[in-house]
Amino acid sequence: MFRRLPAAALALAVSMVLAACGGATSQAPSTGPSSEPSAAASQGGAVACEQAAADADFAGSVSIKDFTMDPTTVTIKVDEAVAWTNNDSASHTATMDDVDCSTDSIANGTTAKLVFHVAGTYKYHCRIHSAMTGFTVEVTP
């Protein structure tokens, strides 16, 4: 019933499927209801947010303590980074609600940084603790 495919044909088919899956793009940040095109679309689909190097400078700072983020809103400029420092007993993340961008798990006593390339309002939450929501990064031009 099933015929054997030569190894080369099978490898070609697998690589074609994997290539087709790799074409996803990042979404623009949520800026509320608007009829204007998204910031990412107007900038040629630029990546909205990504992890910054551990030694990267940062313009915004958030402390994680008692299962909350302080301040609840941090404001930076385009191409600046925010640093989240975990001063809590549990690990946390800073995961954007509307774009594919998140820190890795931030253990107690450590810091993670994200750099933002597109102006907008980025709402975020902790992926580990579902009650930790309602935090915002405001990115200005």
N, C-alpha and C positions, 0 to 999 in steps of 0.2 A: 504494500500500500504506500509506504514512504520510500522515496528514492534517496540515495545518498548524494549529497552535494559535494563537489570537490572542495577541499579546504580553502582554496583561493576564492571561490565563488561565495562561500559562507562568510569569509573575512570581509569581502567587498560589501555584502549585504549588511553585515553588522556595522561597518564603518559608515555606510550611507544613513542608516537609522540613527546612529549617534550624532552624525553631523546635522541631521535635520532637527534634533532635539536641542542643539546648542545655539539656536538663533533667538533665544529670548532676550528682551531688552528690559532695562529698569523702567519703572513707572515714575512719573513726576510726583513731587510731594503734594499732599493735600493742602489746597489753599482756600477751601470753602467753595460755595457755589459761584461759578463764573462762566461767562460765555467766551472768555479769552482762552487762547491755546495755553497749554501747560508750559511752565518754565522750561522743562526738559525738552519739549518739542520745539520751542523757539530757539533753543541752543543746540539744535542738531542732535537731540537724543543723548545729551551728556549724562554720564552716570551721576545721579543725584547725591549719593553718599557712599562712602566706603571706609574700611578700616584704615586707620592711620598707623604709621610706624610707631613703635613703642617710644622712640626718642623724639618724636615730632613735637614741635611747639604747639600750644593750644591757646585759644582765646576765651573759651568758656569752660567752666568747671562745675561739676555736679557731685555732691556727696550723697552716697547711698547709706542711710542709717534708719533703723527702726522700720524697715520695709516701706520706705518712701524715698523720693528723690528730692534734693534740696539744692537749688531752687526748683520749683515746679516748671518754670519757664526760663530758659537761657537764650540770650541773643548774641549772635555772632555775624560775621560777614562771609560772603562767598569765599570759598577756598580756605576757610579757617576750620580748626578742629575743636571738638568738645572732649573733655576728659571726664570720665566717670570713675570715681574712687569709691571702692566698697569698704565702708566702715561698719558693716553689719555682720551678724553671726552666720548668715547664709549667703550662698552665691547668688548673683543676679545677672541680668542682661539689660541692655538698652536696645530695644528692638523697635524699629520704625513701623508704624501702623500701615502706611500706604505705599511704601517703597521697599524693595528687597535689600535691606541694610540692617545689620545688627552687630553688636559686639559679640564676641565669644562669651562664655560664662566668665564672670568677674568674681574671683574668689576673694574672701576677706583679706583686706590689707593690700589689694592690688588695684591697678588702674588700667582702663581700656579707653581708647580714643577712636573717634570717628571724624572724618573730614567731610564737609558738605560743599558740593560744587555748584549747586543750583539754588537760587533764592527761593524762599517759600516758607511755609509753616509745616513743620514735621512733628506730628503727634507720635508719641512712643509709649511703650509699656515694658514690663519685665516679662519675658517669655516663660520664665520658670514659675512666677507667682502671678496668677491671673487677676488677682485683686489690685495689683500695682499698675494702675492706668492713669491717664489724664495728664501726662507730662508733655512738654513741648520744647522744641528747638526752633527758634525764629532765626531765619537766615536772610540777611539783607544784602542788597547789591553792593 
